[in-house]
Amino acid sequence: MKNFSPAKKYFHKFLAITLLPLLSGAVRGQVATVSTAPLTVGTSGFLLKDKPFRIVSGELEYARIPRPYWRDRLRKTHAMGLNAITIYVFWNIHEPTPGVYDFSGQNDVAEFVREAQQEGLYVILRPGPYVCAEWDLGGYPAWLLKDHEMKLRSLQPQFKAAATRWMLRLGQELAPLQASRGGPILAVQVENEYGSFGDDHAYMKWVHELVLQAGFGGSLLYTGDGADVLKQGTLPGVFAGIDFGTGDAARSIKLYQAFQPNTPVYVAEYWDGWFDHWGEKHQLTDAAKQETEIRSMLEQGDSISLYMVHGGTSFGWMNGANNDHDGYQPDVSSYDYDAPLDESGRPRPKYFRLRNIINEITNQTPIPVPDSPPLITVPAIHLDEAQSLWSTLPKAIESEVPLSMEDVDQNYGYILYRTKINGSGTGQLTFNELHSYARIYVDGKLAGVLDRRLGQKSLPLQITGSHRLDILVENSGRINFKPIIRTERAGALGQISFQGAALNHWSIYPLPFAPPPEKGYKKNVCTGPCFYHAEFSTPNPGDTFLNTEQLVKGVVWVNGHLLGRFWDIGPAGALYVPGVWLHQGKNELTVFDLNGGSGLQVEGQDHATYFEPKPESVTPVNTAPKP
């Protein structure tokens, strides 16, 4: 592919696959009429079929829990005394390419909702289309950004067309599961914390109409925002919930009641924990303060949804990133969140204390807490078989200028940029924008690292003559919050220059690793970016945490399942391995590590591992015993 210019070609294709389904849907009469919602708003509380009802909910996400564990996590949620769950729907896992949908297997969100009902739980649905959730691009599909003019969360025609097509398709899956039609869905959120993003009420009105058009008029519709931005994110005539974290209950509820008097208090998100960023301290939150605030809110008769009751794991590439102080803070794969149920679904002490509080105040005896099998250990797994990334490269895409991942129809993973570089001394290799992390090689030798976290966009190089330049870029996770999401294409964005002159004639290698190499491994020492393969045995499979402290930076697969990322800067030092993904007997492990090295090993532990953040190592690891 030469001289590729994606935006114009893509837009015509995009309109073709978008408008036809919308027009045909209108012909078929898919737009549902508004029906009476069983859940309504009274002056002092909610009413469910005209009887007083208090929402005591907790958030957990189907995409962060292996499907065989859905029922266990739902039952434990009910056993804590909750009567509902709150869930996001992630557009990007259901429409991986434009117009192609996946609601099967792990992505069968309708089945998750049905299982919640079977476990005695109502459902508060948050369909977005934007969800935040510390999830890549806030749940938006990365392919939206292939159109360089795309404006997410706006009234732009091409965005509206894509979002409308998606919401109508989602409505086919979930609208029949509303409580008004015999299902468990009581309420549906309109957009998500829009007040923290903008104040375009015309956009919010359009999203509200879209939710109705998708068939969710049989539920109570509401918005959710922080106390300080309620005016920006709410709509007249639409009930508003409020979101806040530990220690902010009294202040936020006071502002909320002043904004929305004579209505019940609905804490749509009470942040009972927090999440981790790479290179920052592991988050531990104040459980005692949380218990005090939750008790107070329940004693006042407030409705509440705990964010989270169980965090789970952002498996694969799906972690997002924050943008505090205009920076870049990629999230770790673990979404433990210090929630009542830990990453592996086992109750923490605060689970039982909150269970007692809820039981005491609601006078509802919860079901028994299901048992949790013990975590297992796995002896050291030696990574002896390896092959270099350089020997596995696919066919290149030729382009005069660097292209982003989205430009070449790639959503996640790594991407390699290769060209010739000429020089006569020291000069700066400079990127217009780098999203998000790069290792730079000259003639196959590592010359340096650039990290968006650290604000790095240039690297000094000593170049004399003509040499091969390789730039291996990792998409470490797209930002999922604030207006910057509109510019979150991944890879090298714009011009790359050396000594002030633009570099052209690029060979570009998309590296989604879907799947990673299955053959070609040999028992040899591999340095630089390397794949490793090993086999290990589990006579009695169970949940475990794979300790990755000997590795540097990359990802791990077990039996074809991409667990997530590791990075030696911390704070996460292990990856959760669900026992249902292990086989009795032989299992296969694949590791991709940017450093490579010899004598590497990992092992399964019966606990999560965290350590203090530290600088990254860029030298190959050598832990092999001396002869």
C-alpha positions as CSV (number, residue, x, y, z in Angstrom):
1,M,0.0,0.0,0.0
2,K,1.7,3.2,-1.2
3,N,1.0,6.8,-0.5
4,F,-2.0,5.8,1.6
5,S,-4.3,8.7,2.6
6,P,-6.9,7.2,4.9
7,A,-9.4,9.9,5.8
8,K,-11.3,10.5,2.5
9,K,-11.4,6.8,1.4
10,Y,-12.5,5.7,4.8
11,F,-15.3,8.3,5.1
12,H,-17.2,7.1,2.0
13,K,-17.0,3.4,3.1
14,F,-18.0,4.4,6.6
15,L,-21.2,6.2,5.3
16,A,-22.1,3.3,3.1
17,I,-22.1,0.7,5.9
18,T,-23.6,3.2,8.4
19,L,-26.5,4.8,6.6
20,L,-28.0,1.7,5.0
21,P,-28.7,-0.1,8.3
22,L,-30.2,3.0,9.8
23,L,-32.5,3.6,6.8
24,S,-33.5,-0.1,6.7
25,G,-34.1,0.0,10.5
26,A,-36.5,2.9,10.1
27,V,-38.3,1.0,7.4
28,R,-38.7,-2.0,9.6
29,G,-40.1,0.2,12.4
30,Q,-37.5,-0.7,15.0
31,V,-37.9,2.5,17.0
32,A,-39.8,1.4,20.2
33,T,-42.5,3.5,21.7
34,V,-42.1,4.8,25.3
35,S,-43.8,2.5,27.9
36,T,-44.4,3.0,31.6
37,A,-41.3,2.3,33.6
38,P,-41.8,0.1,36.6
39,L,-39.2,2.2,38.5
40,T,-40.3,5.8,39.1
41,V,-39.1,8.7,41.2
42,G,-41.1,9.8,44.3
43,T,-40.5,12.8,46.5
44,S,-38.6,10.8,49.1
45,G,-37.5,7.6,47.4
46,F,-37.9,5.4,44.4
47,L,-41.1,3.5,43.7
48,L,-41.1,0.0,42.1
49,K,-44.6,-0.7,40.8
50,D,-45.8,2.0,43.1
51,K,-44.2,0.5,46.2
52,P,-41.2,2.0,48.0
53,F,-37.9,0.7,46.7
54,R,-34.3,1.5,47.5
55,I,-31.5,0.7,45.1
56,V,-28.5,-0.9,46.8
57,S,-26.3,-1.8,43.9
58,G,-22.8,-2.6,43.0
59,E,-20.9,-2.3,39.7
60,L,-19.2,-5.2,38.0
61,E,-18.4,-5.7,34.3
62,Y,-19.0,-8.8,32.2
63,A,-15.9,-8.0,30.1
64,R,-13.6,-8.1,33.2
65,I,-14.8,-11.5,34.5
66,P,-14.3,-14.8,32.6
67,R,-17.7,-16.0,31.5
68,P,-17.6,-19.2,33.6
69,Y,-17.2,-17.0,36.7
70,W,-20.1,-14.7,35.9
71,R,-22.6,-16.5,38.1
72,D,-20.1,-16.8,41.0
73,R,-19.5,-13.1,41.1
74,L,-23.2,-12.3,40.7
75,R,-24.1,-14.6,43.6
76,K,-21.4,-13.1,45.8
77,T,-22.8,-9.7,45.0
78,H,-26.3,-10.7,46.0
79,A,-24.9,-12.4,49.1
80,M,-23.4,-9.1,50.2
81,G,-26.9,-7.8,50.5
82,L,-27.2,-5.9,47.2
83,N,-30.4,-6.0,45.2
84,A,-29.0,-4.8,41.9
85,I,-25.9,-4.6,39.8
86,T,-24.8,-1.7,37.6
87,I,-23.0,-2.5,34.3
88,Y,-21.3,-0.7,31.5
89,V,-21.6,-1.9,27.9
90,F,-18.3,-1.6,25.9
91,W,-18.9,-0.7,22.3
92,N,-15.4,-1.6,21.2
93,I,-15.6,-5.3,22.1
94,H,-18.9,-5.7,20.3
95,E,-18.2,-3.9,17.1
96,P,-14.4,-4.6,16.5
97,T,-14.7,-3.5,12.8
98,P,-17.4,-1.2,11.4
99,G,-20.7,-3.0,11.0
100,V,-19.4,-6.4,12.3
101,Y,-20.9,-7.3,15.7
102,D,-20.0,-9.9,18.3
103,F,-22.4,-10.7,21.1
104,S,-21.2,-14.3,21.5
105,G,-19.3,-16.1,24.3
106,Q,-17.5,-13.7,26.6
107,N,-19.3,-10.8,24.9
108,D,-22.8,-12.2,25.5
109,V,-24.0,-9.2,27.6
110,A,-27.6,-10.3,27.3
111,E,-26.8,-13.6,29.0
112,F,-25.0,-11.8,31.8
113,V,-28.1,-9.7,32.4
114,R,-30.3,-12.9,32.3
115,E,-27.9,-14.5,34.9
116,A,-28.2,-11.5,37.1
117,Q,-32.0,-11.9,37.1
118,Q,-31.7,-15.6,37.9
119,E,-29.5,-14.7,40.8
120,G,-32.1,-12.3,42.2
121,L,-30.6,-9.0,41.1
122,Y,-32.0,-6.1,39.2
123,V,-29.8,-4.3,36.6
124,I,-28.9,-0.7,36.1
125,L,-27.7,-0.4,32.5
126,R,-25.1,2.0,31.3
127,P,-24.9,1.7,27.5
128,G,-22.9,4.8,26.7
129,P,-22.1,5.0,23.9
130,Y,-19.2,6.5,26.0
131,V,-18.4,4.7,29.3
132,C,-15.0,5.9,30.6
133,A,-14.4,2.9,33.0
134,E,-10.6,3.0,32.7
135,W,-11.2,1.2,29.5
136,D,-9.4,1.8,26.2
137,L,-10.8,5.0,24.6
138,G,-13.7,5.0,27.1
139,G,-15.2,2.1,25.2
140,Y,-15.2,3.7,21.8
141,P,-14.0,1.6,18.9
142,A,-10.5,2.7,17.8
143,W,-11.6,2.5,14.1
144,L,-13.7,5.6,14.7
145,L,-10.4,7.5,14.7
146,K,-9.4,6.3,11.3
147,D,-11.4,9.3,10.1
148,H,-9.0,12.1,11.1
149,E,-11.9,14.5,11.3
150,M,-14.0,12.3,13.6
151,K,-15.2,14.3,16.7
152,L,-16.2,11.9,19.5
153,R,-19.0,12.9,21.8
154,S,-20.4,15.4,19.5
155,L,-23.2,16.1,17.0
156,Q,-20.9,15.6,14.1
157,P,-22.8,13.7,11.4
158,Q,-20.3,10.8,11.0
159,F,-20.1,10.3,14.8
160,K,-23.9,10.4,15.1
161,A,-24.3,7.8,12.3
162,A,-21.8,5.4,13.9
163,A,-23.3,5.8,17.4
164,T,-26.8,5.5,16.2
165,R,-26.1,2.3,14.3
166,W,-24.4,0.9,17.4
167,M,-27.2,1.8,19.9
168,L,-29.9,0.4,17.7
169,R,-28.0,-2.9,17.4
170,L,-27.5,-3.0,21.2
171,G,-31.2,-2.3,21.7
172,Q,-32.0,-5.5,19.9
173,E,-29.9,-7.4,22.5
174,L,-31.0,-5.7,25.7
175,A,-34.2,-3.7,25.3
176,P,-36.3,-7.0,25.6
177,L,-34.7,-7.5,29.1
178,Q,-36.2,-4.4,30.7
179,A,-38.3,-4.9,33.7
180,S,-41.3,-3.5,31.8
181,R,-41.0,-6.6,29.6
182,G,-40.3,-9.1,32.3
183,G,-36.5,-8.7,32.5
184,P,-34.3,-7.2,35.3
185,I,-33.3,-3.8,33.8
186,L,-34.8,-1.1,35.9
187,A,-32.9,2.0,34.8
188,V,-30.7,3.1,31.9
189,Q,-28.1,5.9,32.1
190,V,-28.0,8.6,29.4
191,E,-24.4,9.1,28.3
192,N,-21.9,9.0,31.2
193,E,-20.5,11.8,33.3
194,Y,-20.8,14.3,30.4
195,G,-20.5,17.2,32.8
196,S,-16.8,16.4,33.2
197,F,-16.4,16.6,29.4
198,G,-18.5,19.5,28.1
199,D,-21.8,21.4,28.3
200,D,-23.4,20.9,24.9
201,H,-27.0,20.2,26.0
202,A,-28.1,19.7,22.4
203,Y,-25.7,16.7,22.3
204,M,-27.1,15.4,25.6
205,K,-30.6,15.8,24.3
206,W,-29.7,13.8,21.2
207,V,-28.2,11.0,23.3
208,H,-31.4,10.9,25.4
209,E,-33.4,10.6,22.2
210,L,-31.1,7.9,20.9
211,V,-31.5,5.8,24.1
212,L,-35.3,6.0,23.6
213,Q,-34.9,5.2,19.9
214,A,-32.9,2.1,20.9
215,G,-35.9,0.9,22.7
216,F,-35.1,1.7,26.4
217,G,-38.2,3.8,27.0
218,G,-39.5,1.1,29.4
219,S,-36.9,2.0,32.0
220,L,-36.2,5.0,34.2
221,L,-33.7,7.1,32.4
222,Y,-31.1,9.1,34.3
223,T,-27.8,10.9,34.1
224,G,-24.7,10.6,36.4
225,D,-22.2,13.4,37.2
226,G,-20.0,14.8,39.8
227,A,-21.5,17.4,42.2
228,D,-19.6,20.3,40.8
229,V,-20.6,19.7,37.2
230,L,-24.3,18.7,37.5
231,K,-25.5,21.7,35.6
232,Q,-23.3,20.8,32.6
233,G,-24.2,17.1,32.4
234,T,-27.9,17.0,33.2
235,L,-31.1,17.5,31.2
236,P,-34.5,19.0,32.2
237,G,-37.0,16.3,33.0
238,V,-34.4,13.6,33.3
239,F,-33.6,12.3,36.8
240,A,-30.0,12.9,37.8
241,G,-27.7,10.7,39.9
242,I,-24.4,11.8,41.5
243,D,-20.9,10.4,41.5
244,F,-18.2,10.9,44.2
245,G,-15.5,9.1,46.1
246,T,-14.5,8.2,49.6
247,G,-14.5,11.2,52.0
248,D,-16.7,13.4,49.8
249,A,-20.2,12.2,50.6
250,A,-21.4,15.0,52.8
251,R,-20.2,17.8,50.5
252,S,-21.4,16.2,47.3
253,I,-24.9,15.2,48.6
254,K,-25.4,18.8,49.9
255,L,-24.7,20.2,46.5
256,Y,-26.8,17.5,44.8
257,Q,-29.8,18.3,47.0
258,A,-29.5,22.0,46.3
259,F,-29.4,21.3,42.6
260,Q,-32.2,18.7,42.6
261,P,-34.5,19.3,45.7
262,N,-37.5,17.3,46.6
263,T,-36.2,14.1,45.0
264,P,-34.5,11.0,46.4
265,V,-30.8,10.9,46.6
266,Y,-29.3,8.4,44.1
267,V,-25.5,7.9,44.5
268,A,-25.0,6.5,41.0
269,E,-21.3,5.9,41.7
270,Y,-19.7,5.7,45.2
271,W,-16.0,5.1,44.5
272,D,-15.1,2.5,47.2
273,G,-11.6,2.1,45.9
274,W,-9.3,3.3,43.1
275,F,-7.1,2.0,40.3
276,D,-3.4,1.8,39.6
277,H,-1.3,3.5,37.0
278,W,2.1,2.2,35.8
279,G,5.0,3.8,37.6
280,E,2.8,5.1,40.5
281,K,2.1,3.7,43.9
282,H,-0.4,0.9,44.4
283,Q,-3.8,2.3,45.6
284,L,-5.1,1.3,49.0
285,T,-8.2,3.2,50.2
286,D,-9.8,4.0,53.5
287,A,-12.2,1.1,54.2
288,A,-13.2,2.5,57.6
289,K,-14.2,5.8,56.0
290,Q,-16.1,4.0,53.3
291,E,-18.1,1.9,55.8
292,T,-18.9,5.1,57.8
293,E,-20.2,6.9,54.7
294,I,-22.1,4.0,53.3
295,R,-23.8,3.5,56.7
296,S,-24.7,7.2,56.8
297,M,-26.2,7.2,53.3
298,L,-28.2,4.1,53.9
299,E,-29.5,5.4,57.3
300,Q,-30.7,8.5,55.5
301,G,-32.7,6.4,53.1
302,D,-30.4,7.1,50.1
303,S,-30.0,4.7,47.1
304,I,-26.5,3.8,46.2
305,S,-24.4,2.0,43.7
306,L,-20.9,0.9,44.8
307,Y,-18.3,1.5,42.1
308,M,-17.0,-1.3,42.2
309,V,-18.3,-4.3,44.1
310,H,-15.8,-6.3,42.0
311,G,-13.3,-4.8,39.6
312,G,-11.8,-7.9,37.9
313,T,-9.2,-7.6,35.2
314,S,-8.9,-5.5,32.0
315,F,-7.7,-8.6,30.1
316,G,-5.8,-8.2,26.8
317,W,-5.0,-4.7,25.6
318,M,-8.1,-3.1,27.0
319,N,-6.7,-0.9,29.9
320,G,-7.3,2.8,29.5
321,A,-5.2,5.7,30.6
322,N,-5.7,9.0,32.5
323,N,-4.8,12.5,31.6
324,D,-4.3,14.2,35.0
325,H,-2.4,17.6,34.7
326,D,-2.4,17.1,30.9
327,G,-0.1,14.0,31.3
328,Y,-0.4,10.4,30.3
329,Q,-1.0,7.7,33.0
330,P,-1.6,4.2,31.5
331,D,-3.5,1.9,33.8
332,V,-2.3,-1.6,34.8
333,S,-4.2,-4.6,33.6
334,S,-5.5,-5.4,37.1
335,Y,-8.7,-3.6,37.9
336,D,-8.7,-4.9,41.5
337,Y,-9.8,-1.4,42.6
338,D,-9.5,-2.4,46.3
339,A,-13.2,-3.4,45.9
340,P,-15.1,-5.6,48.4
341,L,-14.4,-8.6,46.1
342,D,-10.8,-8.7,45.1
343,E,-9.5,-9.3,41.5
344,S,-9.9,-13.0,41.8
345,G,-13.4,-12.7,43.2
346,R,-12.6,-13.5,46.8
347,P,-14.2,-11.4,49.6
348,R,-12.1,-8.9,51.4
349,P,-12.7,-8.1,55.1
350,K,-14.7,-5.0,54.1
351,Y,-17.0,-7.2,52.1
352,F,-18.2,-8.8,55.3
353,R,-18.4,-5.5,57.2
354,L,-20.5,-3.9,54.5
355,R,-22.6,-7.0,54.3
356,N,-23.4,-6.6,58.0
357,I,-24.2,-2.8,57.6
358,I,-26.5,-3.5,54.7
359,N,-28.3,-6.3,56.6
360,E,-28.6,-4.2,59.7
361,I,-30.2,-1.2,58.0
362,T,-32.3,-2.9,55.3
363,N,-33.5,-5.7,57.6
364,Q,-33.0,-8.1,54.6
365,T,-31.2,-11.3,55.4
366,P,-28.7,-12.0,52.6
367,I,-28.2,-15.3,51.0
368,P,-25.1,-17.3,52.2
369,V,-21.7,-16.3,50.9
370,P,-20.5,-18.9,48.3
371,D,-17.2,-20.6,49.1
372,S,-14.1,-19.5,47.2
373,P,-11.7,-22.3,46.4
374,P,-8.1,-21.7,47.5
375,L,-5.7,-20.2,45.0
376,I,-3.0,-22.5,43.7
377,T,0.7,-22.2,43.2
378,V,2.6,-23.2,40.1
379,P,6.3,-24.1,40.2
380,A,8.8,-22.0,38.3
381,I,8.2,-22.1,34.5
382,H,11.5,-21.7,32.7
383,L,11.4,-19.6,29.5
384,D,14.0,-21.6,27.6
385,E,12.5,-21.5,24.1
386,A,12.5,-18.2,22.2
387,Q,12.5,-16.4,18.9
388,S,13.3,-12.8,18.0
389,L,10.5,-10.5,17.0
390,W,12.6,-9.5,14.0
391,S,12.3,-13.0,12.5
392,T,8.5,-12.9,12.7
393,L,7.6,-9.7,10.9
394,P,4.7,-9.7,8.6
395,K,4.5,-8.1,5.1
396,A,5.1,-4.3,5.3
397,I,2.8,-1.5,4.3
398,E,4.8,1.1,2.3
399,S,4.0,4.7,2.9
400,E,5.8,8.0,2.4
401,V,4.7,9.2,5.9
402,P,4.2,7.4,9.2
403,L,0.7,6.0,9.6
404,S,-1.1,5.4,12.9
405,M,-2.5,2.1,13.9
406,E,-6.0,3.2,13.0
407,D,-4.8,4.2,9.5
408,V,-3.7,0.6,8.9
409,D,-6.8,-0.9,10.5
410,Q,-5.1,-2.0,13.7
411,N,-6.7,-1.5,17.1
412,Y,-4.2,-2.7,19.6
413,G,-0.7,-4.1,20.2
414,Y,2.6,-2.9,18.7
415,I,3.6,-1.3,15.4
416,L,7.0,-1.1,13.8
417,Y,8.2,1.8,11.6
418,R,11.4,1.2,9.5
419,T,13.3,3.5,7.2
420,K,16.8,4.6,6.3
421,I,18.5,7.4,8.2
422,N,21.4,9.4,7.0
423,G,23.6,11.8,9.1
424,S,27.0,13.2,9.8
425,G,27.0,13.6,13.5
426,T,24.7,14.0,16.5
427,G,21.1,15.0,15.9
428,Q,17.7,14.8,17.5
429,L,15.2,12.2,16.4
430,T,11.9,14.0,16.9
431,F,8.3,12.9,16.9
432,N,5.3,15.2,16.3
433,E,3.4,13.0,18.7
434,L,4.1,9.5,20.1
435,H,1.3,7.3,21.4
436,S,2.6,5.9,23.7
437,Y,6.0,4.2,24.1
438,A,8.8,3.5,21.7
439,R,12.1,1.7,21.5
440,I,14.4,3.0,18.8
441,Y,17.0,0.7,17.1
442,V,19.8,1.6,14.7
443,D,21.0,-1.4,12.7
444,G,19.2,-3.6,15.1
445,K,20.9,-2.2,18.2
446,L,18.9,-0.4,20.9
447,A,19.6,3.3,20.8
448,G,17.1,4.6,23.3
449,V,13.5,4.7,24.7
450,L,10.8,7.3,24.5
451,D,7.9,7.2,26.9
452,R,4.8,9.4,26.7
453,R,4.3,9.1,30.4
454,L,7.5,11.2,30.8
455,G,6.7,13.7,28.1
456,Q,9.4,12.5,25.8
457,K,9.2,13.2,22.1
458,S,12.9,13.3,21.0
459,L,16.0,11.3,21.3
460,P,19.7,12.2,20.5
461,L,21.3,9.9,17.9
462,Q,24.9,9.7,16.7
463,I,24.5,8.9,13.0
464,T,27.3,8.9,10.4
465,G,26.4,7.6,7.0
466,S,23.4,5.5,6.1
467,H,21.8,3.1,8.6
468,R,18.5,1.2,9.2
469,L,16.2,2.9,11.7
470,D,13.6,0.8,13.5
471,I,11.0,2.4,15.8
472,L,8.9,-0.2,17.7
473,V,5.9,1.5,19.2
474,E,3.6,0.1,21.9
475,N,0.0,1.3,22.3
476,S,0.0,1.3,26.1
477,G,-3.7,2.2,26.3
478,R,-5.7,5.1,24.9
479,I,-6.8,7.9,27.3
480,N,-10.4,7.3,28.3
481,F,-11.3,10.6,29.9
482,K,-11.6,14.3,29.0
483,P,-11.7,15.9,25.4
484,I,-8.3,14.5,24.6
485,I,-9.9,11.2,23.7
486,R,-10.6,12.9,20.3
487,T,-6.9,12.8,19.5
488,E,-6.0,9.4,20.8
489,R,-4.8,7.6,17.7
490,A,-2.0,5.2,18.5
491,G,1.5,4.9,17.1
492,A,3.6,7.6,15.5
493,L,1.3,10.6,14.8
494,G,2.5,13.0,12.2
495,Q,6.0,13.7,11.1
496,I,9.2,12.0,12.4
497,S,12.3,14.1,11.7
498,F,16.1,13.8,12.2
499,Q,18.3,16.9,12.4
500,G,15.3,18.9,11.5
501,A,14.5,17.1,8.2
502,A,11.4,14.9,7.8
503,L,12.1,11.2,7.4
504,N,10.1,9.5,4.6
505,H,9.7,6.2,2.7
506,W,8.5,4.1,5.6
507,S,7.9,0.4,5.8
508,I,5.2,-0.1,8.4
509,Y,4.6,-3.5,10.1
510,P,1.3,-3.8,12.1
511,L,1.9,-6.2,15.1
512,P,-1.4,-7.0,16.7
513,F,-0.1,-10.4,17.9
514,A,-3.5,-11.9,17.3
515,P,-2.4,-14.6,17.8
516,P,1.4,-14.5,18.7
517,P,3.7,-16.9,16.8
518,E,2.9,-20.5,17.4
519,K,6.0,-22.0,15.7
520,G,9.7,-21.2,15.3
521,Y,10.8,-21.4,19.0
522,K,14.3,-22.8,19.7
523,K,16.4,-23.3,22.8
524,N,18.7,-20.3,22.5
525,V,19.5,-17.0,24.1
526,C,17.3,-14.2,22.6
527,T,17.9,-10.5,23.4
528,G,15.9,-7.5,22.4
529,P,12.2,-7.9,21.6
530,C,11.6,-11.7,22.0
531,F,8.8,-14.2,22.2
532,Y,9.1,-17.1,24.6
533,H,7.2,-20.3,24.7
534,A,6.9,-22.9,27.6
535,E,4.7,-25.7,28.8
536,F,3.7,-26.3,32.4
537,S,1.4,-28.7,34.2
538,T,-1.5,-28.1,36.6
539,P,-2.8,-31.4,38.0
540,N,-5.6,-29.5,39.8
541,P,-6.3,-26.2,38.0
542,G,-7.3,-23.2,40.0
543,D,-6.9,-19.4,40.1
544,T,-3.4,-18.2,40.5
545,F,-1.3,-15.0,40.0
546,L,1.6,-15.3,37.6
547,N,4.6,-13.5,39.1
548,T,6.3,-11.4,36.3
549,E,9.0,-9.7,38.4
550,Q,11.8,-11.2,36.4
551,L,10.4,-9.8,33.2
552,V,10.7,-6.2,31.9
553,K,7.9,-5.0,29.6
554,G,5.4,-6.9,27.5
555,V,2.4,-9.2,27.6
556,V,1.6,-12.8,28.5
557,W,-0.7,-15.4,27.0
558,V,-1.9,-18.7,28.8
559,N,-3.5,-21.3,26.5
560,G,-4.3,-18.6,24.0
561,H,-5.8,-16.1,26.5
562,L,-4.1,-12.7,26.6
563,L,-3.8,-12.0,30.3
564,G,-2.5,-8.5,30.1
565,R,0.6,-6.4,30.5
566,F,3.7,-6.5,32.7
567,W,6.2,-3.7,33.3
568,D,9.1,-3.7,35.7
569,I,8.4,-0.1,36.8
570,G,5.5,-1.3,39.0
571,P,3.4,-1.3,40.9
572,A,1.9,-4.6,39.6
573,G,4.2,-7.5,39.7
574,A,1.8,-10.3,38.8
575,L,-1.1,-11.2,36.4
576,Y,-4.3,-12.9,37.4
577,V,-4.7,-16.3,35.8
578,P,-8.3,-17.6,36.0
579,G,-8.4,-21.3,36.8
580,V,-11.1,-21.8,34.2
581,W,-8.5,-20.9,31.5
582,L,-6.1,-23.6,32.7
583,H,-6.2,-27.3,31.6
584,Q,-5.8,-30.3,33.8
585,G,-2.4,-31.5,32.7
586,K,-0.5,-29.6,30.0
587,N,-0.7,-25.8,29.5
588,E,1.0,-23.5,27.2
589,L,2.6,-20.1,28.0
590,T,3.7,-17.4,25.6
591,V,5.5,-14.3,26.6
592,F,6.5,-11.2,24.6
593,D,9.2,-9.2,26.4
594,L,10.9,-6.1,24.9
595,N,14.2,-6.8,26.7
596,G,14.7,-10.5,26.2
597,G,17.5,-12.2,28.0
598,S,18.4,-15.7,29.4
599,G,17.4,-17.7,32.4
600,L,14.0,-16.0,32.6
601,Q,11.2,-17.7,34.6
602,V,7.7,-17.0,36.0
603,E,5.7,-18.8,38.6
604,G,2.2,-19.0,39.9
605,Q,1.5,-17.6,43.4
606,D,-1.5,-17.7,45.7
607,H,-1.6,-13.9,46.0
608,A,-1.3,-10.7,44.0
609,T,2.1,-9.0,44.0
610,Y,2.8,-5.2,44.2
611,F,6.0,-3.3,44.7
612,E,7.2,0.3,44.9
613,P,7.6,2.0,41.6
614,K,11.1,2.1,40.1
615,P,12.9,3.1,36.9
616,E,12.6,0.9,33.9
617,S,15.4,-1.5,32.9
618,V,16.4,-1.5,29.3
619,T,19.2,-4.0,29.4
620,P,18.6,-7.7,28.7
621,V,17.9,-9.8,31.8
622,N,20.5,-12.6,32.5
623,T,19.6,-14.7,35.4
624,A,21.0,-18.0,34.0
625,P,23.3,-19.8,36.4
626,K,27.0,-19.6,35.6
627,P,28.6,-22.8,34.2
